[in-house]
């Protein structure tokens, strides 16, 4: 792969306008602005990240997480651009210098396809078809669709959200640049290759769109003609992934301290473990010198230091491995390729998160409730689109926004419309619909 082909401002759905674009340096910023002002991005403020949505203590939701990931992604992209243009002077003055903006925009979009209630919502959609009432659909739909819905994945759903032409919308969906769209696809292959982890990058309904983008920008195709699509990653995916890895792990540690799941001493030990003894002493001395006596603020400062060193390490890992990344042979994530001290410290944070955070009572409670809500919504709505002539089905279908093809004569299109509708809900809206269709609450008259 080569950078000059990989970085393009050609827009999906507006390819015919591409030769007319003169202000090339602004196109990736337009992508960013388009997402910031969009309704699906706004809805992230009411979607669970890890912990239940805030009561008296404000912790991260999908929106604040995405903004922080975009901030780190911008730093990663800019640092990499500076270093690589020094190595390859021919890239100066080209679109390559804009990769910081592309990575930041892809970071904004990376969670836009996630359903309500975090990973529990993803699991509820998958298992509705594999273990629940939706299993009867297996003999009624194609193998491609069955693979898609039984491995439902937020990343693939994000690509669909941005690229699919919903009813009444323009060709190309959000009409994003090819490079931005490619940079969000963490698993650039169809659900036929999803395997045990259940990860894939695009639904069968969008495979032709992804193929058009991938072939145009020169991603390496790994599957043969006639086989399900499989490509190498766009190199910028590694930077988006690193920004996400850094933020969710380190910010979950900070949130856990605020919620008193982790003690001050536990949190301090985890955050300082990214540094050698001399640097740790320097961090603690600065806290004293600046008279930071509030324990939460001390943790904030240590967290900022940890994110800073991880950002530097991941940028350097990308620069060190540029050749293998471009050849499609790089394995693993950038976190796997950082220096041993930081890699081990990151692993300690992961281990602590697994033991004390992701299995804590507040997290399990919201996952259990979310699973029940999502499963019920899926059951009611899938039953409605399979039997659309029934009285209750008509009532339920009338609640769905007209952008979704819920009334299509094609069953598979109706099934995907249900998934679009439910996965786009916020946590609060999903709960509200659940209560109303089950007669638990009534609108105030």
N, C-alpha and C positions, 0 to 999 in steps of 0.2 A: 504494500500500500504506500501511497505517497501523499505528503501533506497538502500539496497544491490541489489535488483532486478531492481529498477527504474534507477539506474546508471549502464549502460553497454556500452562497446566499440564495441559491435557487429555491423557490417556494413550492411546496406541494399544492397542486391545484391551480397554480399561476405560472407554470413553466413558460407559457407563451409570452409573459411579461419580462422574463429574465434578461433578454438582451437589452431591454430599455432601461434597466436600473443603472443609475449613475452614482447614487450616494451609497456605495457599497458598505462603507464603514458603519452605517446606521442600522442595517437590516437585522443584525443579531440583537441590538438593543430594542428594536421593535418587537422581536419575539418575547423578550423579557417583559416589556410593558404590556403586551397582549395578555400574558398569563396573569400578571399582577392585578389587572383590572377585570379578570374573568370571574364568572359566577362559580365554576367548579373550584377555582383556587380559593375564593372567599369561603366556600363551604368547609375547607380544611380546618377552619377555626373551631368547628364543632365536631371534629372527628378525633377519637382517642389515639394518642401516640402509644403510651404504655400504661400510665396511671389513669384512673377515672378522671373525668373532666372536673375542673376545679371547684372546691368548696371554699374554705377559708384560705387555703394555700394554693397559689397559682403555679401549676407545673406545666410541662410542655404538652401542647396538642400538635396535630399534624401541621398546622399553619406556622406556628413559631418554630417548630423543628425544620420545616422546609426553608424558612427564611435564614436560619442559622446555617443550614447545609449550603445554601446559595452563597453565603458570605465566605465560608471556608472554600467552596468551589472556585469562587472568583480569585482568591489568593493562590490556590493551587494552579489554576490556569495561567495567571499572570506570571508566577514564578517560573513555570515550565516554559512559557513563551519566551521570556528573557533569556533563559539558559540555552534553549534550542536555537534561537536566532543567533546566538554567539557561535554555536557549533556550525550552523548552516546559514551563513550570511545571505544566501540567495532568498531566504524566506522573509527578510526584512521588506517592509512596504507591501506585503501581501496580506490576504485575509487571515493567515495563520496567526498574526499578532492579535487577533480578536478572540483567541480561544478562551480567555478568561471570562468574557461575556457569554460565550456559548455554554461553557461548563456551568456558570451560575444559573443560566436559564434552564438548562436540563435538570439542575438540582431543584429548582422551583417546581418542576413538573414531575419529579420522580415518584411522588406519593399521590398524585392526583387521581390515579385509578384505584386507590385502596378503598374498600367498602367501609361501612361503619364498624366500630368496635375492634379496630386493629386486626391482628392476625386471626383472632377468633371469628371475625366476619368472613375472612377468606375461607377459613376451615368450614364454616357453616354452609357456604355455597357449594364447596367441593363435596362435602359429605352428604348434603341433601340428595345428590345424585348417586353417590356410591353406596351410602349406608341407609339413606332415608326414603321418604315417600317418592322421590323423583326417580328412583331406579327403574320404574316402569317405562321411562322414556328411551331406554337404551335401544330397543328394537324399533323405535319410531323415527330416529334421527340418524344422520350419517356418522360414520366412524370419526371423521374429522371433528365434527361438532361435539361428539361425546368425549373425545380426548380434551377438547378445549374446556368444556364446562366441568368435567370431573377433576381437572387440574387448575381450575380458575386461579389466576395469578394477577395481583395488582399491577405488576410491571406491564404485562400484556394489555391490561385494561387501560393503562395510561396511554399507550400508543393508540389504542382504539379511540379513546376520548379525544385525542388531539388530531387524529388523521381521518376518522370515519365521517362520512357525510350523513348526518342525522337529518330527519325530515325537516324541510324548510331552511336548512343551512346551505352554505355554499360548498362547492367542490373543494376538497382538500381539508375540510374540517376547520381547524384553527389557522390553516394556511401557514404553517411554520416552515422555516428553512430546513432543507434536507439534513444539514449537519446537526442542527439542534435535535431533530427527531431521532436521528441515528444515535446520538449521544445518550438518550434515555433508555435505549434497549439493552438491558443488562444481559439478557439471554437471547442472542440473535438466532433463534431457531424455533420451529413450530412445536406444538404440544406433542407431536409424535415422538420427539426426542426428550420429553420432560423427565422420564425415568422416575427413580425413587423419590427425588427431591421435589418433583412436581413443578419445576421451574421452566418457563418458556417466555418468549418475547412478544408474540403477536398472535392474535386469533386467526383462524383460517379465513375469516371474512376480510382481513386486512393483509393477507399474505402477498397479494399482487402489489399493494402499495409499498410494503417493505422491500419487496424484490426490486421495484423500480428505483427506490432510493439507494439500496445497497449496491446495485449494479452501476448506477450513475456515479457514485462517489468512490467506487473501487474497493469495496469490502471483499475479502477473499471468500469465495463460495467453497464450502466444505462438503456439500452434498452433490451427488451426480444428477444429471438431467432426469426428470421423472421421479426422483426421490423427494420426500418432504424437505422444505427449505432449511438450510443450515449455513450460517456465515460466521466468519471471525468477528470479534467485537470491533466497533469503532474505537480507536485508541482513547478518545476522550471519555469513554465509558469508565475506564479505570480511575480517572480523576473524580467523576461523579460518585462512583462507588466508594472511593476513599473518603470524600467529604462526608458522605452519609455514615460510613463506619465510624469516623472520628466523632461526629456529633452525637449519634444516638448512644454510643457507649459512654462517652464522657459526661454528656448531659443527663443521662439516666442516673449516673453516680451522684451528680449534684442534686437532682430532684429527690433521690432517696435520702440524702442528708436532710433536706428541707422537711421531708415527711417523717423523719426520725426512724426510718427503716435501717439506715446506717448511722453509726455514731460519728462524732467529729473525728475521733482518733482513727477509726477505720477508713473514713473518707480521705483524711490527710495522708495516711500511709499509702493508699492507692494512687493518689494524684502525684505525690512526690516521688513515687517509685520509678517514674519516667526519667529521673535525673540521677547523676552521680552525686556522691556525698557533698562535694564542694558546691555544686549548683543548688542542692537542697538547702545548704546552710545560707547561701546567698538569697534564696527565695524567702526563707524565714526571717533573715536579717532585714530585708526590705519591708516585710510586713510590720516588723517592730519599728523600723525607722519612719515609716509613714503613718504610724500610730493607728493601724487597722485593728481595733479591739473587738469588733463585731465578728463572731465566729462564722456566720454565713458569708460575710464579705471576705474573710480569709479564704474560705473554700472557693469563692468566686475567683479570687486572684490565682490560687493554685490551679483551678480548672482552666483558666485562660493560659497559664504557662504550659499545661499539659497539651491543650489543643495546639498551641503554637509549635511545640517541638514535633508533634505528630504531623502537622502540616508540612513542616520543613523536611521531615524524614520521607513522607510520601512523595513530595515533589522530587526529591533527590532519587528515590527509587524509580520513579518514572523516567527521569533523565538517564539514569544508569542503564535502564532496560529498554530504551527507545527502539533499538534495532529489533529486538525480539518482539516487542509490542507491534511494530509495523509489519513484521513478517507473520504475525498471527501465531507465534509459537510460545509467547509468554504464558506461564501457568500460574493460577492462583490470583490473589489480589495484591495491591501495592502494600497493604499492611503486612502481608506475608514476607515482603522483600525488604522491610526496614531493618535497622540495626538491632542486634539481639536484645539490648537493654530495653528499648522501647517496645519491641515485639513481646517480650516477656511481661512487661508492665501492662500492656494492653490485654494480654491473656489473663492476667490476674483480675483485671476489671471484668472481663467476660465471665470468669468463673464466679466471681462475687455476684454478678448480676443474675446468673443462673440459679445460684443457691438462695439468695436473699431477696431479689427484686421480682423476677418474672414469676416466681411461685409464692409471692407474698399475698396475703388475704385480699387487700384492695384490688390487686391485679386479677386474681382468680375470680373474684366476685363479679367484676365487670365483664370478664370473658364468658363466664357462665350465663349471665343475664343476656349478654349480646348474642351468644350462640342461640339461645332459645328464641329471642326476638327475630333474628335473621332466618332461622329455620322455619318459623311460623309464616313469615312473610313470603318466603320462597314457596312453601307448600300451598298457600292460598292463591298466589299469583300464577304459579305454573298450572295449577288445576284450572284456573280461569282461562288461560290461553289455550289449553288443550280442549276445553269444552266451552267455547266462547258464547254459545247460544243459551246457556243456562242463566236464570235470573241473577243469581249472586255473581256470576262471572261478569255479566254486563255491568253491574254496579261497581265491581272492583276495577274493571278495565277503564271505566269513565274517570277514575281518580288519576290515571296516568297521564303525564304531560304529553302533548301531541307531537313533541319532537321524536318520541320513540315509536317505532312501527309496530305497536301493540295490536293493531287491527289488520296486519298483513295477511294475505291468503296463505302465506308460507309458514308452516309451523316453526321451522328453525329460526326464522326471522323474529317470530313472536317470542320464542324462548330467549333469544339474545336481548330482545327489548325488555323483558322482565329483569334480566341480569343488569342491563344498563340502568334501569329505573332504581332497583334496590341498591346496587353498588354506589350510585350517586348520592344516596341519602346521607344526611348527617346523623349522628347518634341520636340526637333529640327528636329529629323528624321520624326516624325509624321507630323509636319508642312510641311516638304519638300515633303513627299509622297502626302499629301493633295494637295499641290500646283501643283505638276506634273500631278496627275491623273485628276485634274480639269482644266488643261491647263493654269494655272495662271503663271507658270514659265517653262522655257525650259532649258535643260542642255546646257552648253556653248559648242559650236562645234569648 
